[in-house]
Amino acid sequence: MSEAADSYLASAYGRLLTLLADSTDVDAFLDQVVRVATEVITPAVACGLTMRRDGGVFTVASSDDLAARADEIQYSADEGPCLAALRGGQVVEVVDLREDERWRRYREHALRLGVLGSLSLPMTVGGETVGALNLYAARPAAFTETARRHAVAFASQGAAALAVILRQADQALLHQQLTDAMASRSVIDQALGVLMGQQRCTATEAFALLRQASQHRNRKLRDVAAEIITQVTGESPQPAPGFVVPRPHS
């Protein structure tokens, strides 16, 4: 690879960072990672991204059907280069799959797909290997030293970006949870006001009545509260104002 390839690699980083800035959608980001990888790291013909999830391993993004099928072969056989990279945290290269004896159950089926070489790179977030980027080639000895260097650099940058977008996704989830909690609290407070007026009781007594109705009907407290408000006003409860994350003063 030449200086032009180095420049293209830098451009690829820019594309990932742009997507990172524009979206908290993890799936969309991962799809972009595998697509850009096949463009940048030649002569890879396909790319899959394996990640740990719920105690298992899954392909969370693939550039095409070949990558998805090659990954699945490894999961079924419980062996292969991407699993070795994921489990060992090391780069695993297959120079010529026809002569590689490491994973015989995987090799037979992968060769039928037309896979002759591959490069699997661990993706590390917070000191833990959470995934592996799997580059597949249709010819042996496909990846030069420069190609391997670029692949390692790309996987490292991709992992760093992944760490950021995962934090963003966690923050977005927290934001939604806070918003939902505020909405539920608002509806319950409105219902308590209705009960206090109807029963001429304290807030504590009104809450006990609401909880008793919730348990008796086997329904969520918020749903019972919403029903009370609708019965009294003829309209559904009004949503609470959205939760806004406070910004530091500049």
C-alpha positions as CSV (number, residue, x, y, z in Angstrom):
1,M,0.0,0.0,0.0
2,S,1.2,3.5,-0.8
3,E,0.8,7.0,0.7
4,A,-2.6,7.1,-1.1
5,A,-3.7,4.1,0.9
6,D,-2.6,5.7,4.1
7,S,-4.6,8.8,3.1
8,Y,-7.6,6.7,2.4
9,L,-7.2,5.0,5.8
10,A,-7.3,8.4,7.4
11,S,-10.4,9.3,5.4
12,A,-12.0,6.1,6.7
13,Y,-11.4,7.2,10.3
14,G,-13.1,10.5,9.4
15,R,-16.1,8.7,8.1
16,L,-16.4,6.6,11.3
17,L,-16.1,9.7,13.4
18,T,-18.7,11.5,11.4
19,L,-21.2,8.7,11.9
20,L,-20.2,8.6,15.6
21,A,-21.0,12.3,16.0
22,D,-24.3,12.0,14.1
23,S,-25.8,8.9,15.7
24,T,-26.2,6.9,18.9
25,D,-27.5,3.9,16.8
26,V,-25.0,1.2,17.6
27,D,-26.3,-1.1,14.8
28,A,-25.9,1.6,12.1
29,F,-22.4,2.3,13.3
30,L,-21.4,-1.4,13.2
31,D,-22.8,-1.7,9.7
32,Q,-20.6,1.2,8.7
33,V,-17.5,-0.3,10.3
34,V,-17.6,-3.5,8.3
35,R,-18.4,-1.7,5.0
36,V,-15.5,0.7,5.4
37,A,-13.2,-2.1,6.4
38,T,-13.6,-3.9,3.1
39,E,-12.9,-0.7,1.3
40,V,-9.8,0.2,3.2
41,I,-8.1,-3.1,3.8
42,T,-7.6,-4.7,0.4
43,P,-7.8,-7.4,-0.8
44,A,-10.5,-8.3,1.7
45,V,-13.7,-9.3,-0.1
46,A,-15.9,-9.5,2.9
47,C,-16.0,-8.5,6.6
48,G,-17.9,-9.6,9.6
49,L,-18.0,-8.3,13.1
50,T,-18.3,-10.9,15.9
51,M,-19.2,-9.7,19.4
52,R,-20.0,-11.3,22.7
53,R,-23.6,-10.9,23.8
54,D,-25.6,-12.6,26.6
55,G,-22.9,-15.3,27.1
56,G,-22.7,-16.2,23.4
57,V,-21.1,-14.9,20.3
58,F,-23.0,-13.4,17.3
59,T,-22.3,-11.6,14.0
60,V,-23.6,-8.1,14.7
61,A,-22.7,-6.8,11.3
62,S,-21.5,-8.2,8.0
63,S,-20.6,-6.6,4.7
64,D,-22.3,-9.4,2.7
65,D,-23.7,-12.9,2.8
66,L,-20.2,-14.5,2.5
67,A,-19.0,-12.9,5.7
68,A,-22.2,-13.8,7.6
69,R,-22.0,-17.5,6.4
70,A,-18.2,-17.8,7.2
71,D,-18.8,-16.5,10.7
72,E,-21.8,-18.8,11.2
73,I,-19.6,-21.8,10.2
74,Q,-17.3,-21.0,13.1
75,Y,-20.0,-20.7,15.6
76,S,-21.5,-24.0,14.6
77,A,-18.1,-25.7,14.7
78,D,-17.1,-23.8,17.9
79,E,-13.7,-23.1,16.3
80,G,-12.1,-20.8,13.7
81,P,-9.9,-17.8,13.4
82,C,-12.5,-15.2,14.6
83,L,-13.3,-17.2,17.7
84,A,-9.5,-17.6,18.3
85,A,-9.0,-13.9,18.0
86,L,-12.0,-13.2,20.3
87,R,-10.9,-15.7,22.9
88,G,-7.2,-15.0,22.8
89,G,-7.2,-11.3,22.3
90,Q,-4.6,-11.7,19.5
91,V,-4.6,-11.1,15.8
92,V,-5.1,-14.4,13.9
93,E,-4.2,-14.8,10.3
94,V,-4.9,-17.6,7.9
95,V,-2.4,-17.4,5.0
96,D,-3.7,-20.4,3.0
97,L,-6.8,-22.2,4.4
98,R,-6.1,-25.1,2.1
99,E,-2.9,-25.9,4.1
100,D,-4.0,-24.7,7.6
101,E,-4.6,-27.5,10.0
102,R,-5.8,-25.6,13.0
103,W,-9.6,-25.7,12.6
104,R,-10.5,-28.7,10.4
105,R,-14.3,-28.5,11.0
106,Y,-14.3,-24.9,10.0
107,R,-11.9,-25.3,7.1
108,E,-13.9,-27.7,5.0
109,H,-17.0,-25.6,4.9
110,A,-15.2,-22.2,4.5
111,L,-13.3,-23.5,1.5
112,R,-16.6,-24.4,-0.2
113,L,-17.6,-20.7,0.3
114,G,-14.4,-19.6,-1.5
115,V,-12.5,-18.4,1.5
116,L,-8.8,-19.0,1.1
117,G,-7.4,-16.5,3.6
118,S,-8.5,-14.3,6.5
119,L,-7.4,-11.9,9.1
120,S,-9.2,-11.7,12.4
121,L,-8.5,-8.7,14.7
122,P,-9.7,-8.4,18.4
123,M,-11.6,-5.3,19.3
124,T,-10.9,-4.2,22.9
125,V,-13.0,-1.9,25.0
126,G,-12.1,-1.0,28.5
127,G,-9.3,-3.6,28.6
128,E,-11.8,-6.4,27.6
129,T,-11.9,-8.1,24.2
130,V,-15.6,-7.6,23.3
131,G,-15.4,-8.5,19.6
132,A,-13.4,-9.5,16.6
133,L,-13.3,-7.9,13.1
134,N,-13.1,-10.7,10.5
135,L,-11.7,-10.0,7.1
136,Y,-12.0,-12.7,4.4
137,A,-10.0,-13.0,1.2
138,A,-10.6,-15.1,-1.9
139,R,-6.9,-15.8,-2.5
140,P,-4.0,-17.1,-0.3
141,A,-1.3,-14.9,1.1
142,A,-3.7,-12.0,0.6
143,F,-2.7,-9.6,3.4
144,T,0.7,-7.9,3.0
145,E,2.6,-6.6,6.0
146,T,1.3,-3.1,5.2
147,A,-2.3,-4.4,4.9
148,R,-2.0,-6.1,8.3
149,R,-0.7,-2.9,9.8
150,H,-3.6,-0.9,8.4
151,A,-6.0,-3.6,9.6
152,V,-4.7,-3.5,13.1
153,A,-4.9,0.3,13.1
154,F,-8.4,0.3,11.7
155,A,-9.6,-2.2,14.3
156,S,-8.0,-0.2,17.1
157,Q,-9.7,3.0,15.9
158,G,-13.0,1.1,15.4
159,A,-12.8,-0.2,19.0
160,A,-12.2,3.3,20.3
161,A,-15.2,4.6,18.4
162,L,-17.3,1.7,19.6
163,A,-16.4,2.5,23.2
164,V,-17.7,6.0,22.7
165,I,-21.0,5.0,20.9
166,L,-21.7,2.4,23.6
167,R,-21.4,5.1,26.3
168,Q,-23.7,7.3,24.2
169,A,-26.2,4.5,23.9
170,D,-26.1,4.0,27.7
171,Q,-26.7,7.7,28.2
172,A,-29.6,7.7,25.7
173,L,-31.1,4.7,27.6
174,L,-30.6,6.5,30.9
175,H,-32.3,9.6,29.4
176,Q,-35.3,7.6,28.3
177,Q,-35.5,5.8,31.7
178,L,-35.5,9.2,33.5
179,T,-38.1,10.5,31.1
180,D,-40.3,7.5,31.6
181,A,-39.9,7.7,35.4
182,M,-40.9,11.4,35.3
183,A,-44.0,10.6,33.2
184,S,-45.1,7.9,35.5
185,R,-44.5,10.1,38.6
186,S,-46.6,12.9,37.0
187,V,-49.5,10.6,36.3
188,I,-49.4,9.1,39.8
189,D,-49.3,12.5,41.4
190,Q,-52.3,13.6,39.3
191,A,-54.3,10.5,40.4
192,L,-53.4,11.1,44.0
193,G,-54.8,14.6,43.8
194,V,-58.0,13.2,42.4
195,L,-58.3,10.6,45.2
196,M,-57.5,13.1,47.9
197,G,-60.4,15.3,46.6
198,Q,-62.8,12.4,46.2
199,Q,-62.0,10.6,49.5
200,R,-61.0,13.7,51.5
201,C,-57.9,12.0,52.7
202,T,-54.2,12.6,53.0
203,A,-51.6,11.9,50.3
204,T,-50.4,8.9,52.2
205,E,-53.9,7.5,52.4
206,A,-54.5,8.2,48.8
207,F,-51.3,6.4,47.8
208,A,-52.4,3.4,49.9
209,L,-55.7,3.3,48.0
210,L,-54.0,3.5,44.7
211,R,-51.5,0.7,45.5
212,Q,-54.4,-1.4,46.8
213,A,-56.3,-1.0,43.5
214,S,-53.1,-1.8,41.6
215,Q,-52.5,-5.1,43.5
216,H,-56.2,-6.1,43.4
217,R,-56.4,-5.6,39.6
218,N,-52.9,-6.9,39.0
219,R,-52.0,-3.8,37.0
220,K,-49.2,-1.3,37.1
221,L,-49.6,1.6,39.5
222,R,-49.2,4.1,36.6
223,D,-51.9,2.3,34.5
224,V,-54.4,2.5,37.4
225,A,-53.5,6.1,38.0
226,A,-54.1,6.9,34.3
227,E,-57.5,5.2,34.4
228,I,-58.6,7.3,37.3
229,I,-57.6,10.5,35.6
230,T,-59.3,9.5,32.4
231,Q,-62.5,8.6,34.3
232,V,-62.6,12.0,36.0
233,T,-61.5,14.3,33.2
234,G,-62.6,12.4,30.2
235,E,-59.1,12.8,28.7
236,S,-55.8,10.8,28.9
237,P,-53.2,12.2,31.4
238,Q,-51.0,14.9,30.0
239,P,-47.4,13.9,29.6
240,A,-44.8,15.4,31.9
241,P,-42.2,17.7,30.4
242,G,-39.2,15.8,28.9
243,F,-36.2,15.3,31.0
244,V,-33.4,17.6,30.0
245,V,-29.8,16.8,30.9
246,P,-28.3,19.9,32.5
247,R,-25.4,21.4,30.6
248,P,-22.4,22.9,32.4
249,H,-22.2,26.7,32.2
250,S,-19.5,27.9,29.9
